[in-house]
């Protein structure tokens, strides 16, 4: 299934995309797409629906983040060897973990706002994992049984804040609007293997990132198992899993960072596309 939340920001309704690509309203079935609806039993109920009986949503409404009440918004850094090389950093021996602020969450096609004084804001197309079942000290073998689905995430990053201001990476990762998610939450019945997905990102129509999740250093199962050693993962938690090469700070001979007026378009095979216009900081 492709689950969505659509409508005005803060008042999104639950929906799904049917096999013909039509947006169908789910608000008569569930109140929202949140942690409760991600439980395996609840997803099975939704999967059994006759989608042809659901109301078709007319027009082209805004898509919001495809799940509400996200608990933890976790991220894994330097998870593609060629991206680590372009960043001039050593390959990690264990997954690098950091948090993105919940206030960074935004819809897949909403505007991305540069933070005040930003000079080095950058793009990163990434596979997102959505947890559907409590995970604590899970084995790699069982890890994917705890996944509700997958989504596209743009891990927008201010490199000066991330790397030049001391402390953790969180400073450059959690700025407002720096976490576009969606358009859909695609359940695991449609994504049998998360390690075979093509991914891409363009800026102003120019291709910068081309990759595939098969080149991740730590695969999705390893990440879930590893993170669950340090914290309990709960339904509605989201993990963004790293980016392939082609980010702005790796452009030669001179890095290419985001500026107001730029347009990012990105997507992952089977998970949909995003589009964000970059705008200047505004209080």
DABEL-V495221 format. One record per helix or strand of 3 or more residues. SS is the DSSP state (hx for helix, st for strand). FROM is the first residue (numbers start at 1). LEN is the number of residues. If there is no record, write none. Layout:
{{SS/FROM/LEN} {SS/FROM/LEN}}
This chain:
{{st/2/5} {st/13/5} {st/23/3} {hx/35/4} {hx/40/8} {hx/51/3} {st/73/5} {hx/81/6} {st/96/4} {hx/102/3} {st/105/3} {st/125/7} {hx/140/7} {st/147/9} {hx/159/5} {hx/170/4} {st/179/3} {st/185/3} {st/198/6} {st/206/7} {hx/213/3} {hx/220/8} {st/238/3} {hx/248/3} {st/263/6} {st/272/8}}
